[in-house]
Amino acid sequence: MNHVMTVTGPVPAGELGITLMHEHVILDHEQSYRGGFIARLEDPEVAVAELSRFRAAGGRALVELTTGDVGRDPALLRRISADSGVHIIASTGYYTEQVYRPEVHRLTIDRLALMMIDEITVGIADTGVRAGIIGELGTRRRFITPAEERVFRAAARSQLATGVAISTHTYWGGELAIEQARVLKDEGVSPDRIIIGHLGDRRDNDYHVRIADEGVWIQFDHIGKTEYLADRERARMIVDLVGRGLADRILLSCDLSYRSELATFGGIGYAHLLTVFVPLLREEGLDDAVITQLLVDNPRRALVIDAPSSGN
C-alpha cells in the first residue's frame, strides 16, 4: 500500500488532502542568532486551536519538521492531531550544527543512520509514534561542514532503507541548496526523495530552476514571512516557475516557529496559505487545477512511502 506515516499511524496517500510541507507545532529552540532569535511553541491547547483554524480553511495535513534536538514531542503531536483532526507527519534527524546532540560528533555515519531508521520503522523513544520524514537537515553558509556532511550522509542511508523523503533547511535564499542535493544523491538517494527548503526568499528564479535541474523538489516554505519578501512577489515567482514547466516540482508552506506568528497572538496562522496566498495565486493567473497540484498532488507524491523497508 502506498501510504504516508502520520503520528497516529499510516494513512493512504490518496487521503492526505491539502498539506503544509514545512511547519512547527511544538518547538523549543532558544538558540540565539545574533542575539535576537527566540523560537518557542509549547502550548498544546493553542496548537489545537491553530490547527483547527487550518482545517476549517480546508487544510488536512501538516509536516512537522521539529527534530529531537529542538524540542520534538511525538506523544504530544499525536494528541494534537487527534484533537484537531489534522494529520501530522513527524520527523527524525538533526537540525543544524549549533544544536547537534553530542552523539552526532561521536557516532559513525552508519550508527546515526540506524538511529533514524529505528525512529522511522519502530518508533520515537517509547511513544510508538513513527517518523514519516527525515529533516529538517540544515546547513549554514559558504560550505557544508564535516559534521553537517556526516548528518546528510547518515540521513541518505536511512532514506535508502526506509523510503521516506528528506527535507532540508538552507540559509537565506537557498545557499548551498545544490551542494545539499549532490551530497544526498552521491549516497544514492533518488532526487524525487529530496526536498530543498527555504527557497523563494529572493527574486532569483533562474537559481530555483538550477536547483530543480538536480531533479529535486523546490520548496517555497516562507509564505507569509513578508519581512523576507512580499507574498505577491512570491506568488508571481511561483506563477513564473509554473510557466517554465515546474508545476510538478513545487511545494508550499509557511514555516511557523514563533508564538507571534500564530493567529492566537495576532500572527498569520497556519491557514494563511489557504486564506491569503491561494487567492493571490489565482489573481496572478493560476487555475484551480494547478493550485490543487501544488497543495494536494505534489505533497502526496513527495511524502508517499514507496520503497521497501523493514517497518513498512
C-alpha positions in Angstrom: 0.0 0.0 0.0 1.3 3.5 -0.9 0.9 5.4 2.3 2.1 8.3 4.4 3.2 7.7 8.0 1.5 10.1 10.4 1.7 10.4 14.2 -1.5 8.4 14.5 -0.4 5.7 12.0 -0.3 5.1 8.3 -2.7 7.0 6.1 -3.3 6.1 2.4 -1.5 8.7 0.4 -4.7 9.4 -1.6 -6.5 10.5 1.5 -3.9 13.1 2.7 -5.5 16.2 1.2 -4.2 19.8 1.4 -0.9 19.6 3.1 1.6 22.2 4.5 5.0 20.8 3.9 7.2 22.6 6.4 5.8 23.7 9.8 6.4 23.5 13.5 3.7 22.8 16.1 5.7 22.0 19.2 9.2 23.6 19.3 11.7 24.7 21.9 14.5 26.4 20.2 16.0 29.2 22.2 19.3 29.2 20.3 20.3 32.8 19.6 21.2 34.1 16.2 23.0 37.4 16.6 21.4 37.7 20.0 17.9 38.2 18.7 16.2 34.9 17.7 13.9 33.1 20.1 11.5 30.4 18.9 9.2 28.5 21.2 5.9 26.8 20.7 4.8 24.8 23.7 1.0 25.1 24.4 -0.9 22.1 23.1 -4.3 23.8 23.5 -3.1 26.7 21.4 -1.8 24.3 18.8 -5.2 22.5 18.6 -6.9 25.9 18.1 -4.5 26.9 15.4 -4.7 23.6 13.5 -8.5 23.7 13.8 -8.4 27.1 12.0 -6.3 25.5 9.3 -8.7 22.6 9.0 -11.7 24.9 8.8 -10.0 26.7 5.8 -9.7 23.3 4.0 -6.3 22.0 5.3 -6.0 18.4 6.2 -2.3 17.6 6.9 0.9 19.2 8.1 4.6 18.1 8.1 6.1 18.9 11.5 9.8 19.3 11.0 10.9 19.8 14.6 13.8 17.4 15.3 14.8 15.9 18.6 17.4 18.5 19.2 14.9 21.4 19.2 12.0 20.1 21.3 10.2 17.4 19.3 7.4 15.8 21.3 5.8 13.0 19.3 3.3 11.9 22.0 2.0 15.5 22.3 1.9 15.7 18.5 -0.3 12.6 18.4 -2.7 14.2 20.9 -2.8 17.5 19.0 -3.5 15.6 15.7 -6.4 13.6 17.3 -7.9 16.7 18.9 -7.6 18.9 15.8 -8.4 16.4 13.1 -5.3 17.3 11.2 -2.8 14.7 10.0 0.7 15.4 11.4 3.8 13.8 9.9 6.6 13.8 12.5 10.3 13.9 11.6 13.6 12.3 12.5 17.1 13.6 12.1 19.3 16.5 13.3 18.7 20.2 12.6 21.8 22.4 12.4 25.3 22.1 13.8 24.9 24.6 16.6 22.3 22.4 18.3 23.6 19.0 17.4 23.5 16.4 20.2 26.8 15.0 21.4 26.3 11.7 19.6 26.4 13.4 16.2 30.1 14.1 16.8 30.8 10.7 18.5 28.9 8.1 16.4 29.7 6.8 13.0 27.6 7.7 10.0 26.1 4.3 9.8 25.2 4.3 13.5 23.5 7.7 13.1 21.6 6.2 10.2 20.4 3.3 12.3 19.1 5.6 14.9 17.0 7.4 12.3 15.9 4.1 10.7 14.7 3.0 14.2 12.6 6.1 14.6 11.0 5.6 11.2 10.4 1.8 11.3 9.8 1.2 15.1 9.0 4.5 16.8 10.5 7.5 18.6 11.7 6.6 22.1 8.9 4.6 23.7 6.0 6.5 22.2 5.2 4.2 19.3 4.9 7.3 17.1 6.9 6.7 13.9 8.6 9.4 11.9 7.3 9.9 8.3 10.1 12.2 7.0 13.7 13.0 7.7 14.6 16.6 8.5 14.8 19.4 8.6 18.5 18.9 8.0 20.4 22.2 7.9 23.5 23.9 6.6 24.7 27.4 7.2 26.9 29.5 5.0 29.7 29.2 2.3 30.3 25.4 2.7 28.9 22.3 4.2 30.9 21.5 7.4 32.2 18.0 8.1 29.6 17.5 10.9 26.8 18.6 8.6 28.0 16.3 5.8 28.0 13.3 8.3 24.4 14.0 9.2 23.4 14.4 5.5 25.1 11.1 4.6 23.5 9.3 7.6 20.1 10.7 6.5 20.7 9.5 3.0 21.4 6.0 4.2 18.3 5.9 6.4 16.3 7.2 3.4 17.5 4.3 1.3 16.5 1.8 4.0 13.0 3.2 4.6 11.8 5.1 1.5 10.7 8.3 3.3 11.6 11.8 2.0 14.4 14.1 3.2 13.6 17.8 3.8 16.4 20.3 4.2 17.0 23.7 5.7 19.1 26.2 3.7 20.4 29.5 4.8 18.6 32.6 3.4 17.6 32.3 -0.2 18.8 28.7 -0.6 22.5 29.0 -0.1 24.2 25.5 -0.6 21.0 24.1 -2.0 22.7 22.4 -4.9 25.5 21.2 -2.7 23.0 19.6 -0.3 21.3 17.8 -3.2 24.5 16.5 -4.5 25.7 15.0 -1.2 22.4 13.1 -0.8 22.5 12.0 -4.5 26.1 10.9 -4.0 24.8 8.4 -1.4 22.3 7.1 -3.9 19.1 9.0 -2.9 16.7 9.5 -5.8 16.2 13.2 -6.4 12.4 12.8 -6.1 13.0 11.9 -2.4 14.9 15.2 -1.7 13.0 18.4 -0.7 15.2 21.6 -0.7 13.7 24.0 1.8 13.6 27.8 2.4 13.6 28.8 -1.2 11.7 31.9 -2.5 13.2 34.5 -0.2 14.9 36.3 -3.0 13.9 37.1 -6.6 16.1 34.7 -8.4 14.0 32.1 -10.3 17.0 31.3 -12.5 18.6 29.9 -9.4 15.5 28.0 -8.5 15.5 26.4 -11.9 19.1 25.3 -11.5 18.1 23.7 -8.2 15.2 22.0 -9.9 17.6 20.8 -12.6 19.0 18.5 -9.9 15.7 16.6 -10.1 14.7 17.6 -6.5 11.6 19.3 -5.1 11.9 23.1 -4.7 10.0 24.3 -1.6 8.7 27.8 -1.0 8.0 27.5 2.7 8.2 31.0 4.0 4.8 32.1 2.7 3.6 34.9 4.9 7.1 36.0 6.1 6.9 39.4 4.5 10.0 40.6 6.3 11.8 38.5 3.7 9.6 39.0 0.6 6.1 40.2 0.0 3.6 37.4 -0.6 2.6 38.8 -4.0 6.2 38.7 -5.2 6.4 35.0 -4.1 3.1 34.3 -5.9 4.5 35.9 -9.1 7.7 33.8 -8.8 5.6 30.6 -8.4 3.5 31.5 -11.4 6.7 32.1 -13.4 8.1 28.7 -12.4 4.8 27.0 -13.4 5.2 28.7 -16.7 8.7 27.2 -17.0 7.2 23.7 -16.6 7.9 23.2 -12.9 4.4 22.8 -11.5 5.1 19.2 -10.6 8.2 20.2 -8.6 7.0 22.9 -6.2 5.9 22.5 -2.6 4.5 25.2 -0.3 4.3 26.1 3.4 4.7 28.9 6.0 7.3 27.5 8.5 5.6 29.0 11.6 8.1 28.9 14.5 7.3 32.0 16.7 4.4 32.5 19.0 3.9 35.8 17.4 3.2 34.1 14.1 0.2 32.2 15.4 -3.3 33.6 14.8 -3.9 33.4 18.6 -1.3 36.1 19.2 -2.1 38.2 16.1 0.0 36.4 13.6 -0.8 34.8 10.2 -1.5 31.3 11.5 -1.3 28.0 9.5 -4.4 28.9 7.5 -2.6 31.9 5.9 -1.5 29.9 2.8 -5.1 29.0 2.1 -6.9 32.2 3.0 -4.5 34.8 1.8 -1.8 33.2 -0.5 -4.0 31.0 -2.7 -6.2 34.0 -3.7 -3.0 35.8 -4.7 -2.0 32.8 -6.9 -5.4 33.0 -8.6 -5.1 36.7 -9.1 -1.7 36.1 -10.7 -3.2 33.6 -13.1 -3.0 30.1 -11.7 -6.1 28.0 -12.2 -7.6 25.6 -9.6 -6.1 22.5 -11.2 -2.6 23.8 -10.8 -3.3 25.0 -7.2 -4.6 21.6 -6.4 -1.5 20.1 -7.8 0.7 22.3 -5.6 -1.4 21.7 -2.4 -2.5 18.1 -2.7 -0.9 16.2 -5.6 2.7 17.3 -5.1 2.7 16.7 -1.3 1.2 13.3 -1.7 3.9 12.3 -4.2 6.7 13.8 -2.0 5.5 12.1 1.2 4.4 8.6 0.0 6.5 5.8 1.3 7.0 3.5 -1.7 10.3 1.8 -1.1 11.0 -1.5 0.8 11.9 -1.3 4.4 11.8 -3.4 7.5 8.9 -1.5 9.0 6.6 -0.7 6.1 
